[in-house]
Amino acid sequence: MSYQFITNAKLPTRHGEFDIHIFENADGQEHVMLTVGLPVANQTEVLNQQDTASIEDSQTSKEALIPLIRIHSECLTGDAFSSLKCDCGPQLNTAMQAIQETGCGAILYLRQEGRGIGLTNKIRAYALQDQGHDTLDANLMLGLPADARVYDMCGPMLAHVGVDSVRLITNNPDKVAYLTEHGINVVERVPLLVGVNDMNAEYLATKRDRMGHLLDKDFNTALHLNR
């Protein structure tokens, strides 16, 4: 599926100012990229023509050029309503703050709610979780995939700002594998364990034990650190 850049603007946030870029696919679905220290649309050509010899004098300088990237799928309940059932809101805000502090990076905010099953089905799955089923089994009981997310929009979004190497903020090895398979050099995986609480510890354990996410074994320590 093809993706088209639509427009961009400045976006001040409590973490700092980002450039916000809007992309649209052939079905009219919108995806968002927030960037710091990366070229906006009318600057890309200038950036690609720069002589980078002067900044390649040291390993430190080269590492500083590799942007910090977070691929974040939409989570209305966590991102907007501060739900304690997941860690999505804290992950998004921590990534935004880290990218501002680094001075070079992007949030790829993908419109695929509920690991790709949509908001209504996500709430149906929540109702099953309320009955004691875990996040994976709840999806399967509804006849839905455990994870329906896709990442085919990431390549075009990163290419738009001239990025082909990243430091990727993720606990999900599938994201690393997808970018690598599609020609993006993942120089470093940056773990992100925030927002752990008594309401989502089992959810995170399921992601670790049944879905392959790279999370710490000791959630008691994580609970302590995040209170």
Salt bridges, closest charged atoms under 4 A:
ASP19 OD1 - LYS10 NZ 2.97
GLU74 OE1 - ARG111 NE 3.18
ASP79 OD1 - HIS72 NE2 3.15
GLU113 OE2 - LYS122 NZ 2.59
ASP130 OD1 - LYS85 NZ 3.60
ASP134 OD2 - ARG210 NH1 2.67
ASP137 OD2 - ARG210 NH1 3.15
ASP147 OD2 - ARG149 NH2 2.73
GLU188 OE1 - ARG167 NE 3.03
ASP198 OD2 - ARG227 NH2 3.02
ASP209 OD1 - ARG208 NE 2.70
